[in-house]
């Protein structure tokens, strides 16, 4: 059986590069969000809204270890969206 390495978390990243959301991939040893697509569905349940976000420049990134996960976007407009 192959071994896979999951990230510690998935981040929804705004077009400005700031973290807009964060979810864990594994909780108490159970895989909760195995891939980017599943994580994005958690952040944005409706496909039409996910498509709109992708068009605006949002993306999902894998996060490992103690990477910085800023809880605020330090500039205007917030999250890089007007």
RAWOFEN-V203570 format. One record per pair of residues at least 6 apart in sequence whose C-alpha atoms are under 7 Angstrom apart, sorted by the first residue. I is the first residue (numbers start at 0). J is the second residue. If there is no record, write none. Layout:
I | J
I | J
//
This chain:
5 | 24
5 | 33
6 | 24
6 | 61
6 | 62
6 | 63
7 | 23
7 | 24
7 | 62
7 | 63
7 | 64
8 | 21
8 | 22
8 | 23
8 | 24
8 | 61
8 | 62
8 | 63
9 | 21
9 | 22
9 | 23
9 | 24
9 | 38
9 | 59
9 | 60
9 | 61
9 | 62
10 | 18
10 | 20
10 | 21
10 | 22
10 | 59
10 | 60
10 | 61
10 | 62
11 | 18
11 | 19
11 | 20
11 | 21
11 | 57
11 | 58
11 | 59
11 | 60
12 | 18
12 | 19
12 | 57
12 | 58
12 | 59
13 | 19
13 | 56
13 | 57
13 | 58
13 | 78
13 | 79
14 | 55
14 | 56
14 | 57
14 | 78
14 | 79
15 | 78
15 | 79
17 | 72
17 | 78
18 | 68
18 | 69
18 | 70
23 | 32
24 | 30
24 | 31
24 | 32
24 | 33
25 | 31
25 | 32
32 | 38
35 | 59
39 | 59
43 | 49
72 | 78
//
